[in-house]
Amino acid sequence: MLITDLAATVTYMGLCEEVRVMCSLARQQPITLKWIDDEGDPCTISSQMELQEAFRIYSRNRNSGLLLHVFPSIPVKPGMPCPGEDREY
């Protein structure tokens, strides 16, 4: 597990770049970012709007930081899990 402190004002592109650096992933490597919502469901972050929504919902309900799951791949089809993703969070 890697931990970093990011400002709530971070952009989606900035977050992706930070994740690639932290995980030693090539810039062209596709990644998928997910967080777990209050109902225990994985939610994909793939845009600035989704990132802001994740921060908003998470900060409303918790005092600690937003935990992101990083996958060095993309799902075969939208809505499907990523290769290597465990369905139980």
C-alpha positions as CSV (number, residue, x, y, z in Angstrom):
1,M,0.0,0.0,0.0
2,L,1.3,3.4,-0.9
3,I,0.1,6.6,0.9
4,T,0.3,10.1,-0.3
5,D,-1.4,13.4,0.6
6,L,-3.2,15.1,-2.2
7,A,-5.0,18.4,-2.1
8,A,-8.8,18.2,-2.7
9,T,-8.1,20.6,-5.6
10,V,-6.0,18.0,-7.5
11,T,-7.1,17.5,-11.1
12,Y,-7.9,14.1,-12.5
13,M,-5.0,14.3,-14.9
14,G,-2.7,15.3,-12.0
15,L,-3.9,12.4,-9.9
16,C,-3.3,10.0,-12.7
17,E,0.3,11.3,-13.2
18,E,0.9,11.1,-9.4
19,V,-0.3,7.5,-9.3
20,R,1.8,6.5,-12.3
21,V,4.9,8.0,-10.6
22,M,4.2,6.4,-7.2
23,C,3.5,3.0,-8.8
24,S,6.3,3.2,-11.4
25,L,3.9,2.9,-14.3
26,A,4.7,4.1,-17.8
27,R,2.8,7.1,-19.0
28,Q,1.2,5.0,-21.8
29,Q,0.1,2.3,-19.3
30,P,-3.7,2.4,-18.9
31,I,-4.9,2.6,-15.3
32,T,-8.2,2.4,-13.6
33,L,-8.8,4.3,-10.3
34,K,-11.6,3.1,-8.0
35,W,-12.8,4.0,-4.5
36,I,-15.4,2.2,-2.3
37,D,-18.6,4.0,-1.6
38,D,-20.8,3.8,1.6
39,E,-22.6,0.8,0.3
40,G,-19.3,-1.1,-0.3
41,D,-19.5,-0.8,-4.1
42,P,-16.4,0.1,-6.2
43,C,-16.8,3.4,-8.0
44,T,-14.6,4.2,-11.0
45,I,-12.9,7.6,-11.2
46,S,-12.4,8.4,-14.8
47,S,-13.0,12.2,-15.0
48,Q,-12.6,15.4,-13.1
49,M,-16.3,15.4,-12.2
50,E,-16.1,11.8,-10.8
51,L,-13.0,12.7,-8.8
52,Q,-14.7,15.8,-7.3
53,E,-17.8,13.7,-6.5
54,A,-15.7,11.1,-4.8
55,F,-14.0,13.8,-2.6
56,R,-17.4,15.4,-1.8
57,I,-19.1,12.1,-0.8
58,Y,-16.1,10.8,1.1
59,S,-15.3,14.0,3.0
60,R,-19.0,14.3,4.0
61,N,-18.9,10.9,5.7
62,R,-15.4,10.3,6.9
63,N,-12.5,12.2,8.6
64,S,-9.7,10.3,7.0
65,G,-8.5,10.5,3.4
66,L,-9.9,8.9,0.3
67,L,-8.6,5.4,-0.3
68,L,-8.0,4.7,-4.0
69,H,-7.6,1.3,-5.5
70,V,-5.3,1.4,-8.6
71,F,-5.4,-1.2,-11.3
72,P,-2.7,-1.2,-14.1
73,S,-5.4,-2.2,-16.6
74,I,-8.9,-1.3,-17.9
75,P,-12.0,-3.5,-17.8
76,V,-12.8,-5.6,-20.8
77,K,-16.2,-3.9,-21.0
78,P,-17.6,-0.9,-19.1
79,G,-19.0,-1.8,-15.7
80,M,-17.0,-5.0,-15.5
81,P,-14.1,-5.5,-13.0
82,C,-10.5,-4.9,-14.1
83,P,-8.3,-7.9,-14.7
84,G,-7.0,-8.9,-11.3
85,E,-9.7,-7.0,-9.4
86,D,-11.2,-8.8,-6.4
87,R,-14.9,-8.5,-6.3
88,E,-14.9,-8.3,-2.5
89,Y,-13.6,-5.1,-1.1
